[in-house]
């Protein structure tokens, strides 16, 4: 340690010592002034930062309000919402930065000034005082007369005591000076280094946040160019339409009102009429009338619920009214009441009377129907998927996904460092992460960890269920099993990034803390998984036993292959066929009821959609075999453990028809297990010894949700097994309308993309909507898809 003032020199009390002391005192005084100034500037910076954050919060609130106002424009609403969430995160990072500045600069330096410099000042006062006393004792000793012995002794004793006191105090003072000079360096550097690390963390967090947002921004940038072109085109079209309409003759505009029973919106006729009130004053009010759903209704405002004038037009009559003072009046009379109405002209009165009469005639013609009419406003793309008519459920995103995932025990803190309230997740591991750990996970590569935001990204239902079935507790029991045994310290929030990064790499890349099972433990685990009842009953639990389904209706002379030929149409007509296939399923229960029943064989063979799952003693036990049986047993923790032990996700069981874990997950019937394997790079097209991939097995078992999942993940539906049967042929043979619909839609969507060229987007909206409906049913209401028998290759 460098000594500012020499201890030996202070005992001499030389001029050199005094000059050094004077220089140090001046330096400390200036240091105190500079530190006070820096602390005040820091306080000013923090106050300005808080004011900036407050203004920024108001700005973000304005963005959210604008997004809420733009609910009709999904692109603007979703984009502004994501931007507002990102900016809010940046505000949070700013707040953390200012808090760190207050702790590192303001608090730490103020403590140094108040404690250490104050001690220095107190020591200086004692030194100055004892220096004066020593100077006085020296003068008194020098002035003592030689002939007065008692004065000489007294002066000598005082000088001796003063010198002794001076020696103690000056040594303490010099020690305080040297300690202050040494501590000054460490305190200032410690404070500033902490402040700079806070800035480093702030900019890293901002970079990670906007790196996640960058793909969306690029996508919006590309869309924006097209929107500008479309806006210019629309402007030209509207100007042309405006000019065309301006040139029309509106003198006979009241004749444009026409009755149309097949109108797309279900409204046969609509327009303004005056209605006479039934009160004593008989006032007339102008209302918007319409004929819809065999009723006559009116509204005062567009958002008001329609008021029904006539409940059933079949029970009413309509007639002219010439006996009142007003012109163009007519009356609609029902068994319970009558309604006096007035049109704006004679032509309009005639049009309304004719429309009511036509509605009465139409209602009588439809009297023989079953009375259950489809709402003309409903979408045809999903009519055959959910007879409940409920609104479609969209993918979960934002706070909803966050709440579901954080509700799992252990997920409220980061899996790796314990930071509370995580906002990120690794979807292939099934864990939640803070923003710093998510950045480190992203740097490992997607073959180790796939990072997704819990608030900014959209979550598919099967992926959300995967997150809810694993969680931080389950994964840490696997990947940190030997951490305490090895004496490794788990990172804490606020630890340096390089320490956290080293721990995460050791945990997931090197798998240093995973406990490797013994051969006996592995054998017991595999045998236990193979004996689970839900795996062994893989065929009986999915579908209730039913009589064999009727064969699909075919035109005379038409074979199965010819029935499929409709999907070979050109791409120009594919979109129309896509919607038609979705809304008019050729294999619905109604069609099946009209078809002749399938003849029952004398002895119906047991259904054998796939090779029966039977456990037998293998030649060798391995982590791949554990993954194989865990997938069939639907045990996600055991599957995660097998992968942690080094199991190959596409492991092939050569002793069992070359089946893979993904095929066994299909056998087990778990959509979530299939999703877990696919997230961990399972091959969706890997075939077994019979030439059947996961899509074949899911089709044969009638697992509609899995078929939907595999098609979304790029499964090859044209692949044929050793019997030259594709999944579509199998689905048609089994009369499974849902799977036939999915396979045909996927094939047509693929043809449309090929016809539109290499730069086409994800496909037809109808295709996407239908697959989305099946996805939600498979995850949230799977019983709706358990309607058909399994495929039986031995059935006649």
ZAMARGU-4260 file (C-alpha; in steps of 0.2 Angstrom, whole numbers, plus 5000, padded with zeros to 4 digits):
<rodrens>
0) 5000/5000/5000 | 5006/5017/4995 | 5009/5028/5011 | 5004/5046/5009 | 5012/5053/5025
5) 5027/5044/5032 | 5025/5039/5051 | 5043/5042/5055 | 5042/5059/5047 | 5027/5064/5058
10) 5037/5060/5074 | 5050/5073/5069 | 5037/5086/5066 | 5048/5093/5052 | 5044/5107/5040
15) 5042/5093/5027 | 5029/5084/5037 | 5020/5100/5040 | 5020/5104/5021 | 5014/5087/5017
20) 5000/5088/5030 | 4994/5105/5023 | 4994/5098/5005 | 4984/5083/5011 | 4971/5094/5020
25) 4969/5104/5005 | 4967/5089/4994 | 4954/5081/5006 | 4944/5098/5006 | 4944/5098/4987
30) 4939/5080/4987 | 4924/5083/4998 | 4918/5098/4987 | 4919/5087/4971 | 4910/5072/4979
35) 4896/5084/4986 | 4894/5091/4968 | 4894/5073/4960 | 4881/5067/4973 | 4870/5083/4969
40) 4872/5080/4950 | 4867/5062/4953 | 4851/5067/4962 | 4847/5079/4948 | 4850/5065/4935
45) 4839/5053/4945 | 4825/5066/4947 | 4826/5070/4928 | 4825/5051/4924 | 4810/5049/4935
50) 4802/5063/4926 | 4806/5056/4909 | 4799/5039/4915 | 4783/5047/4920 | 4781/5056/4904
55) 4786/5040/4895 | 4772/5030/4904 | 4760/5043/4899 | 4766/5041/4881 | 4764/5022/4882
60) 4747/5024/4890 | 4742/5034/4874 | 4748/5020/4863 | 4738/5007/4873 | 4722/5019/4871
65) 4726/5020/4852 | 4727/5001/4851 | 4711/4999/4860 | 4702/5012/4849 | 4709/5002/4834
70) 4701/4985/4838 | 4693/4983/4821 | 4711/4983/4813 | 4719/4968/4820 | 4736/4973/4813
75) 4737/4990/4821 | 4730/4983/4837 | 4742/4969/4839 | 4757/4979/4833 | 4753/4994/4845
80) 4750/4982/4859 | 4767/4974/4857 | 4776/4990/4855 | 4768/4997/4871 | 4773/4981/4880
85) 4791/4983/4874 | 4791/5001/4878 | 4784/4997/4896 | 4798/4985/4898 | 4811/4998/4893
90) 4803/5010/4906 | 4805/4996/4919 | 4824/4994/4914 | 4826/5013/4916 | 4819/5012/4933
95) 4831/4998/4938 | 4845/5009/4931 | 4840/5024/4941 | 4838/5014/4957 | 4856/5007/4954
100) 4862/5024/4951 | 4855/5030/4968 | 4863/5015/4977 | 4880/5016/4969 | 4883/5035/4967
105) 4871/5044/4979 | 4871/5032/4994 | 4888/5025/4993 | 4898/5041/4990 | 4887/5051/5003
110) 4891/5037/5016 | 4910/5040/5012 | 4909/5058/5014 | 4899/5057/5030 | 4909/5044/5038
115) 4927/5044/5032 | 4929/5062/5029 | 4920/5067/5045 | 4933/5056/5055 | 4947/5064/5046
120) 4940/5082/5051 | 4938/5076/5069 | 4956/5070/5069 | 4962/5086/5061 | 4954/5096/5075
125) 4963/5086/5088 | 4980/5087/5079 | 4978/5106/5078 | 4974/5107/5096 | 4988/5097/5102
130) 5000/5105/5090 | 4996/5122/5098 | 4998/5114/5116 | 5015/5107/5111 | 5020/5124/5104
135) 5015/5133/5120 | 5024/5120/5131 | 5040/5122/5121 | 5039/5141/5123 | 5036/5140/5142
140) 5050/5127/5143 | 5062/5139/5134 | 5057/5154/5145 | 5060/5145/5162 | 5074/5154/5172
145) 5089/5144/5176 | 5089/5149/5195 | 5071/5144/5198 | 5072/5125/5199 | 5053/5122/5202
150) 5048/5132/5187 | 5061/5122/5176 | 5054/5106/5183 | 5036/5111/5180 | 5040/5117/5162
155) 5050/5101/5159 | 5036/5089/5165 | 5023/5099/5155 | 5033/5098/5139 | 5036/5079/5142
160) 5017/5075/5144 | 5013/5086/5129 | 5026/5078/5118 | 5019/5061/5123 | 5001/5066/5119
165) 5006/5074/5102 | 5015/5058/5097 | 4999/5048/5100 | 4988/5060/5091 | 4999/5064/5076
170) 5002/5045/5073 | 4983/5043/5074 | 4980/5057/5062 | 4993/5051/5050 | 4985/5034/5050
175) 4968/5042/5047 | 4976/5051/5032 | 4983/5036/5024 | 4968/5025/5027 | 4957/5039/5019
180) 4968/5040/5004 | 4968/5022/5001 | 4949/5020/5004 | 4946/5035/4993 | 4952/5025/4978
185) 4942/5009/4981 | 4926/5018/4986 | 4926/5029/4970 | 4930/5015/4958 | 4918/5003/4967
190) 4904/5016/4965 | 4907/5020/4947 | 4910/5002/4942 | 4894/4997/4949 | 4885/5012/4940
195) 4893/5006/4923 | 4888/4988/4926 | 4871/4994/4928 | 4872/5003/4911 | 4879/4987/4903
200) 4864/4977/4910 | 4852/4990/4904 | 4858/4990/4886 | 4859/4971/4886 | 4841/4970/4892
205) 4836/4983/4879 | 4846/4974/4865 | 4838/4957/4869 | 4821/4965/4870 | 4821/4973/4853
210) 4830/4958/4845 | 4814/4948/4849 | 4804/4963/4842 | 4814/4965/4826 | 4806/4951/4816
215) 4789/4959/4819 | 4796/4976/4814 | 4803/4969/4798 | 4787/4960/4794 | 4777/4976/4797
220) 4790/4986/4787 | 4786/4974/4772 | 4768/4975/4775 | 4769/4994/4776 | 4776/4996/4758
225) 4761/4985/4752 | 4749/4995/4762 | 4755/5011/4754 | 4752/5004/4737 | 4735/4997/4742
230) 4730/5014/4749 | 4735/5023/4733 | 4725/5010/4723 | 4710/5011/4735 | 4710/5030/4734
235) 4710/5029/4715 | 4696/5017/4715 | 4686/5027/4728 | 4688/5043/4718 | 4682/5034/4702
240) 4667/5027/4711 | 4663/5044/4718 | 4664/5052/4701 | 4653/5038/4694 | 4640/5039/4708
245) 4640/5058/4706 | 4634/5057/4688 | 4620/5045/4692 | 4602/5051/4692 | 4594/5050/4709
250) 4577/5057/4704 | 4570/5039/4706 | 4581/5033/4720 | 4566/5026/4729 | 4564/5012/4717
255) 4580/5004/4722 | 4573/4995/4737 | 4571/4976/4732 | 4566/4961/4741 | 4580/4947/4742
260) 4576/4932/4752 | 4594/4925/4749 | 4604/4940/4754 | 4621/4936/4762 | 4617/4945/4778
265) 4600/4936/4781 | 4591/4953/4779 | 4578/4951/4765 | 4574/4970/4765 | 4578/4985/4775
270) 4575/5004/4775 | 4567/5019/4784 | 4548/5019/4789 | 4538/5030/4800 | 4529/5020/4814
275) 4514/5026/4823 | 4515/5024/4842 | 4502/5014/4852 | 4501/5028/4865 | 4486/5040/4867
280) 4495/5054/4857 | 4498/5042/4841 | 4515/5050/4838 | 4525/5045/4822 | 4543/5041/4824
285) 4556/5037/4810 | 4564/5020/4813 | 4575/5008/4803 | 4565/4993/4798 | 4570/4976/4791
290) 4563/4959/4787 | 4575/4945/4793 | 4573/4927/4800 | 4554/4927/4796 | 4552/4942/4807
295) 4548/4961/4805 | 4560/4971/4817 | 4565/4989/4819 | 4580/4999/4827 | 4582/5017/4833
300) 4601/5016/4832 | 4612/5004/4824 | 4619/4997/4841 | 4602/4994/4848 | 4595/4977/4849
305) 4581/4975/4836 | 4563/4977/4842 | 4552/4963/4836 | 4536/4970/4828 | 4530/4953/4821
310) 4536/4937/4829 | 4531/4926/4815 | 4526/4933/4798 | 4515/4917/4794 | 4502/4923/4807
315) 4500/4941/4800 | 4493/4950/4785 | 4497/4967/4777 | 4485/4980/4769 | 4484/4998/4762
320) 4477/5011/4773 | 4468/5025/4764 | 4457/5031/4778 | 4470/5041/4788 | 4476/5059/4785
325) 4494/5054/4781 | 4499/5047/4764 | 4508/5031/4759 | 4503/5021/4774 | 4500/5003/4776
330) 4496/4991/4791 | 4504/4975/4797 | 4491/4965/4807 | 4494/4950/4818 | 4483/4940/4830
335) 4488/4951/4845 | 4491/4968/4838 | 4492/4979/4822 | 4506/4991/4817 | 4503/5007/4806
340) 4518/5011/4795 | 4521/5025/4783 | 4534/5025/4768 | 4541/5040/4760 | 4533/5037/4743
345) 4520/5026/4734 | 4533/5016/4726 | 4541/5012/4742 | 4525/5008/4750 | 4521/4995/4736
350) 4539/4988/4738 | 4536/4985/4757 | 4519/4978/4755 | 4526/4966/4742 | 4541/4961/4753
355) 4530/4957/4768 | 4518/4946/4756 | 4533/4937/4749 | 4540/4934/4766 | 4524/4927/4772
360) 4524/4915/4756 | 4542/4910/4759 | 4538/4906/4778 | 4524/4895/4773 | 4534/4886/4760
365) 4548/4883/4773 | 4535/4877/4786 | 4539/4859/4783 | 4557/4861/4787 | 4564/4855/4804
370) 4565/4874/4809 | 4583/4874/4813 | 4590/4886/4801 | 4608/4892/4800 | 4612/4910/4804
375) 4617/4918/4787 | 4629/4928/4796 | 4639/4913/4802 | 4655/4908/4794 | 4654/4894/4782
380) 4672/4889/4785 | 4669/4882/4802 | 4651/4876/4801 | 4656/4857/4801 | 4668/4858/4814
385) 4659/4864/4830 | 4640/4863/4830 | 4639/4873/4845 | 4641/4889/4835 | 4652/4897/4849
390) 4664/4910/4844 | 4681/4904/4839 | 4694/4904/4853 | 4710/4912/4847 | 4728/4908/4852
395) 4732/4913/4869 | 4744/4928/4871 | 4750/4941/4883 | 4745/4941/4901 | 4733/4926/4899
400) 4748/4915/4894 | 4759/4922/4907 | 4746/4919/4921 | 4743/4901/4916 | 4762/4897/4915
405) 4766/4906/4931 | 4752/4897/4940 | 4763/4881/4940 | 4773/4879/4956 | 4791/4885/4954
410) 4788/4895/4939 | 4786/4912/4948 | 4805/4914/4948 | 4818/4911/4935 | 4823/4893/4933
415) 4842/4897/4933 | 4845/4912/4944 | 4829/4914/4954 | 4824/4931/4948 | 4806/4934/4952
420) 4792/4937/4940 | 4800/4930/4924 | 4793/4935/4907 | 4802/4923/4895 | 4801/4904/4893
425) 4811/4890/4885 | 4798/4880/4876 | 4807/4864/4872 | 4813/4863/4891 | 4797/4869/4898
430) 4804/4882/4910 | 4802/4901/4914 | 4817/4913/4913 | 4821/4931/4917 | 4827/4942/4902
435) 4846/4940/4906 | 4845/4921/4907 | 4834/4921/4891 | 4847/4930/4882 | 4860/4917/4887
440) 4848/4903/4883 | 4846/4911/4865 | 4865/4911/4863 | 4866/4892/4866 | 4857/4889/4850
445) 4839/4881/4846 | 4846/4864/4848 | 4848/4867/4866 | 4834/4880/4870 | 4820/4888/4861
450) 4816/4905/4869 | 4799/4913/4868 | 4791/4928/4876 | 4777/4925/4888 | 4769/4942/4885
455) 4774/4947/4867 | 4772/4931/4858 | 4756/4920/4853 | 4755/4903/4862 | 4747/4888/4853
460) 4736/4878/4866 | 4746/4862/4864 | 4762/4872/4868 | 4754/4881/4883 | 4749/4864/4890
465) 4767/4857/4887 | 4773/4872/4898 | 4760/4868/4911 | 4765/4850/4912 | 4783/4852/4915
470) 4789/4868/4924 | 4805/4874/4934 | 4803/4861/4948 | 4802/4846/4937 | 4817/4851/4926
475) 4828/4857/4940 | 4825/4840/4949 | 4833/4833/4933 | 4846/4845/4928 | 4852/4850/4945
480) 4851/4833/4954 | 4870/4833/4958 | 4872/4852/4960 | 4873/4852/4979 | 4883/4836/4979
485) 4896/4844/4968 | 4896/4860/4978 | 4891/4871/4964 | 4883/4888/4969 | 4867/4892/4960
490) 4867/4910/4953 | 4857/4924/4962 | 4848/4939/4954 | 4861/4953/4951 | 4876/4941/4949
495) 4888/4945/4935 | 4882/4939/4918 | 4898/4929/4914 | 4895/4919/4930 | 4877/4915/4926
500) 4882/4911/4908 | 4895/4898/4914 | 4882/4890/4926 | 4869/4889/4912 | 4881/4881/4900
505) 4887/4868/4913 | 4869/4864/4917 | 4861/4862/4899 | 4876/4860/4887 | 4888/4850/4898
510) 4874/4843/4909 | 4886/4842/4923 | 4873/4841/4937 | 4863/4827/4929 | 4863/4811/4939
515) 4867/4796/4928 | 4856/4781/4932 | 4864/4764/4935 | 4860/4750/4924 | 4848/4742/4937
520) 4839/4759/4940 | 4837/4761/4921 | 4830/4744/4919 | 4818/4747/4933 | 4812/4763/4926
525) 4809/4756/4908 | 4800/4741/4916 | 4789/4753/4927 | 4785/4764/4912 | 4780/4749/4901
530) 4768/4742/4914 | 4758/4758/4916 | 4740/4754/4912 | 4736/4769/4902 | 4750/4764/4890
535) 4744/4746/4888 | 4726/4752/4884 | 4732/4763/4870 | 4718/4758/4859 | 4703/4756/4871
540) 4704/4773/4879 | 4703/4784/4864 | 4687/4779/4856 | 4671/4770/4863 | 4666/4754/4854
545) 4654/4757/4841 | 4646/4747/4826 | 4656/4748/4810 | 4653/4765/4802 | 4644/4766/4786
550) 4654/4768/4770 | 4655/4786/4763 | 4642/4789/4748 | 4650/4788/4731 | 4642/4791/4714
555) 4638/4776/4704 | 4654/4768/4697 | 4665/4779/4708 | 4680/4772/4717 | 4689/4779/4732
560) 4703/4786/4721 | 4690/4794/4710 | 4681/4802/4725 | 4697/4810/4729 | 4700/4817/4712
565) 4691/4833/4716 | 4707/4839/4725 | 4716/4839/4708 | 4708/4855/4702 | 4718/4869/4696
570) 4724/4882/4709 | 4713/4895/4702 | 4698/4885/4709 | 4706/4879/4724 | 4700/4893/4736
575) 4681/4890/4732 | 4684/4871/4734 | 4693/4874/4751 | 4678/4883/4758 | 4666/4871/4751
580) 4675/4856/4758 | 4675/4864/4775 | 4657/4868/4776 | 4650/4854/4766 | 4659/4839/4773
585) 4656/4824/4762 | 4658/4812/4776 | 4646/4819/4789 | 4635/4809/4800 | 4620/4815/4790
590) 4627/4808/4774 | 4632/4792/4783 | 4614/4790/4789 | 4608/4791/4772 | 4620/4778/4765
595) 4616/4760/4766 | 4623/4751/4781 | 4639/4741/4780 | 4636/4722/4780 | 4642/4714/4796
600) 4654/4700/4794 | 4651/4683/4802 | 4665/4686/4814 | 4672/4703/4815 | 4691/4703/4818
605) 4697/4713/4833 | 4703/4731/4828 | 4721/4732/4825 | 4725/4749/4819 | 4744/4747/4822
610) 4755/4733/4829 | 4750/4729/4847 | 4761/4737/4860 | 4769/4723/4870 | 4784/4724/4882
615) 4798/4711/4881 | 4815/4710/4888 | 4827/4720/4876 | 4844/4716/4872 | 4851/4732/4880
620) 4843/4745/4891 | 4847/4763/4886 | 4841/4781/4888 | 4833/4780/4871 | 4823/4765/4877
625) 4817/4775/4892 | 4811/4789/4880 | 4803/4776/4869 | 4792/4769/4883 | 4790/4786/4892
630) 4782/4793/4876 | 4770/4779/4876 | 4766/4781/4895 | 4763/4799/4892 | 4775/4804/4906
635) 4783/4820/4901 | 4795/4821/4916 | 4802/4804/4911 | 4804/4810/4893 | 4813/4825/4899
640) 4824/4815/4910 | 4829/4803/4896 | 4834/4817/4884 | 4844/4824/4899 | 4853/4808/4900
645) 4858/4809/4881 | 4843/4800/4873 | 4842/4802/4854 | 4825/4810/4851 | 4824/4800/4834
650) 4830/4784/4843 | 4824/4768/4833 | 4819/4752/4842 | 4826/4739/4830 | 4817/4725/4840
655) 4800/4733/4838 | 4797/4737/4819 | 4809/4751/4820 | 4797/4762/4829 | 4802/4779/4836
660) 4797/4788/4852 | 4786/4800/4842 | 4776/4785/4835 | 4775/4778/4853 | 4768/4795/4858
665) 4754/4793/4845 | 4751/4776/4852 | 4749/4783/4869 | 4737/4796/4863 | 4745/4812/4871
670) 4745/4827/4860 | 4757/4836/4872 | 4770/4822/4871 | 4770/4823/4852 | 4772/4842/4854
675) 4787/4840/4867 | 4796/4828/4855 | 4793/4839/4840 | 4800/4854/4850 | 4815/4844/4853
680) 4818/4841/4835 | 4809/4824/4832 | 4807/4819/4814 | 4789/4820/4809 | 4792/4810/4794
685) 4802/4795/4801 | 4794/4779/4796 | 4794/4762/4804 | 4797/4745/4796 | 4780/4745/4789
690) 4783/4762/4780 | 4772/4771/4791 | 4776/4788/4799 | 4768/4797/4814 | 4754/4804/4802
695) 4750/4786/4797 | 4748/4780/4815 | 4738/4795/4820 | 4726/4792/4805 | 4724/4774/4809
700) 4720/4777/4827 | 4708/4791/4823 | 4718/4804/4833 | 4712/4820/4824 | 4722/4832/4835
705) 4738/4823/4832 | 4734/4823/4813 | 4732/4842/4814 | 4748/4844/4823 | 4758/4834/4811
710) 4751/4842/4796 | 4755/4859/4804 | 4773/4853/4806 | 4776/4848/4788 | 4771/4829/4789
715) 4771/4822/4771 | 4753/4816/4768 | 4758/4808/4751 | 4769/4795/4759 | 4763/4778/4756
720) 4766/4763/4767 | 4772/4745/4761 | 4753/4742/4757 | 4754/4758/4746 | 4741/4767/4757
725) 4743/4785/4761 | 4735/4793/4776 | 4720/4800/4765 | 4716/4782/4759 | 4716/4776/4777
730) 4705/4790/4783 | 4693/4787/4769 | 4692/4768/4772 | 4689/4772/4791 | 4675/4785/4786
735) 4684/4798/4798 | 4676/4814/4791 | 4687/4826/4802 | 4704/4818/4796 | 4698/4817/4778
740) 4694/4835/4779 | 4711/4840/4787 | 4721/4830/4774 | 4711/4837/4759 | 4712/4855/4765
745) 4731/4853/4768 | 4734/4845/4751 | 4724/4859/4742 | 4733/4873/4753 | 4749/4865/4747
750) 4744/4866/4729 | 4738/4884/4730 | 4755/4889/4738 | 4764/4880/4723 | 4753/4888/4710
755) 4756/4905/4718 | 4774/4904/4717 | 4789/4903/4729 | 4785/4919/4738 | 4767/4915/4743
760) 4762/4917/4761 | 4756/4904/4773 | 4741/4899/4764 | 4722/4902/4763 | 4713/4910/4778
765) 4700/4897/4778 | 4713/4883/4779 | 4721/4892/4794 | 4705/4895/4803 | 4699/4877/4801
770) 4716/4870/4807 | 4715/4883/4822 | 4698/4876/4826 | 4704/4858/4826 | 4719/4863/4837
775) 4709/4871/4850 | 4696/4857/4851 | 4711/4844/4852 | 4718/4854/4867 | 4703/4860/4876
780) 4689/4849/4871 | 4696/4832/4864 | 4679/4823/4867 | 4672/4832/4852 | 4685/4823/4841
785) 4682/4806/4848 | 4668/4801/4836 | 4674/4787/4825 | 4681/4770/4826 | 4699/4766/4823
790) 4705/4760/4806 | 4704/4741/4804 | 4714/4735/4789 | 4705/4718/4790 | 4688/4725/4789
795) 4679/4720/4772
</rodrens>
